Amino acid sequence: GRMHTTLVDQLLPSLTTPTDTGERNFALISACLIDWKEREGKRTLLRHLPSGWRNNYYEPQQSIYRMDGEQVTVYYRRVDDSFEISIDDREYTISHITFNPGILSFETGGERIAVQFVCEKDTTWMYSTHFRTQVVEHVDRFARQQSWDAQSDYTAPMPSQVVDVLVKSGETVLRGQPLLVLSSMKMENTLTAGHDGTVESVLVKAGDQVDKGAELVRILPANQNETKES
């Protein structure tokens, strides 16, 4: 009769938090390492300098990411075979980094973390036992010049199942409007229009299994549609 639930009441808020800072930062660290590895693979000149180095060798490099609607800057410095990474003034030492196709593993704070990942353009999908499935978007620090040749076809970023098709052929869509819902790696991902336009054709239906790179829908950009009508 002396038992009470005070301890449960005290701990419940922390137990029900969807994603804590540690989980978020592990995902951001993973994205930073994956980006670094990709850049290293593309380098052909000045390979003795740190990847991304520009003016000051001693200043940390930085990458900017968007995650759960929040934009975060990750500062990092390579030291021999390890990395020193800072996120929101929290410091991490990353060591024993290994890459295999679609899998990254590293050690930090005495923990060994393994991450499954898939990259498509500036977006990385990740899954780990240390954090829930995450989508991290790389934000370009240097604005890219917009192209008049807007994207017209939309493809699957990874092997997926089509959960729902939200548009039909001939429909007018606006930039940011949801087009399809895909499911992969225990996560649903909504594909949105990158520009205003008209749906030229829908190439899949709900329930379809698609491979990475499979074309899903074609959208005629608004400026091209106006040219055709004139």
C-alpha positions, -999 to +999 in steps of 0.1 A: +000+000+000+031+023+001+037+021-036+033+052-057+038+064-093+058+095-086+089+082-104+069+073-135+053+107-135+088+123-134+102+102-162+072+100-186+079+133-204+115+122-214+103+087-223+076+100-247+098+125-265+097+115-303+134+123-311+159+136-286+189+157-294+213+128-292+193+109-319+191+139-341+228+147-338+237+110-346+217+114-378+234+147-386+268+133-379+260+104-402+249+127-430+281+148-426+303+117-429+284+104-459+287+138-477+324+139-469+330+104-483+311+113-515+332+145-520+365+126-513+356+101-540+352+129-566+384+147-558+412+147-584+433+177-573+449+189-540+440+157-523+465+165-495+442+194-484+410+188-463+379+183-485+360+216-486+390+237-475+389+272-490+407+301-472+418+291-437+432+257-431+426+260-393+389+270-394+365+240-392+345+232-423+308+232-422+277+216-438+241+228-435+213+204-433+175+205-430+158+179-408+123+178-395+118+213-408+148+226-388+180+239-404+212+230-386+248+238-392+274+210-386+310+221-380+336+194-385+374+190-388+393+159-399+422+150-375+442+121-390+416+092-393+391+108-370+367+137-370+359+164-345+323+175-350+303+203-333+265+206-334+248+234-314+279+237-292+280+199-284+313+183-293+318+148-307+349+128-315+343+103-343+367+075-349+369+040-365+349+051-395+341+024-421+321+025-453+305-004-471+279-001-499+249+015-482+263+011-447+283+035-425+297+027-391+316+047-366+324+051-329+317+081-306+314+083-269+322+046-265+293+036-287+295+018-321+269+031-345+259+014-377+237+033-402+220+020-434+216+048-459+204+057-494+213+090-511+195+107-540+207+141-551+208+163-519+187+140-497+198+111-475+175+085-461+190+067-430+180+040-405+199+029-374+191+012-341+204+044-325+178+066-341+145+063-359+144+065-397+155+100-407+154+121-438+182+147-440+184+173-468+218+189-476+214+227-480+238+243-505+258+271-488+263+287-522+231+294-541+227+276-574+216+295-605+181+285-614+177+267-647+149+274-672+149+238-680+128+227-651+126+190-641+098+173-659+101+137-648+101+123-612+118+091-603+119+068-572+149+077-550+152+040-538+133+007-542+098+015-529+062+006-529+037+032-542+013+038-513-009+064-529-012+085-561-025+120-554-027+135-589-041+124-623-031+131-659-041+166-671-043+180-636-027+214-629-002+213-600+016+240-580+052+239-567+053+219-534+021+201-541+021+164-531+022+140-561+027+105-547+034+087-514+061+061-514+071+036-487+106+023-481+129+014-452+099+015-428+091+050-438+067+069-460+080+096-482+058+121-501+071+132-535+062+168-542+062+190-574+094+210-579+076+236-600+042+247-613+029+228-642+005+202-657+006+165-651+015+150-685+013+113-674+012+091-643+032+060-648+024+040-616-006+031-594-011+024-557+004-009-547+031-010-574+067-020-564+093+002-582+130+001-584+154+030-577+153+054-607+119+042-620+099+070-636+068+077-616+051+108-631+058+134-657+050+171-653+051+197-680+065+229-665+042+259-667+064+279-690+067+250-715+029+245-713+024+282-722+048+278-751+029+248-765-005+266-762+008+297-781 
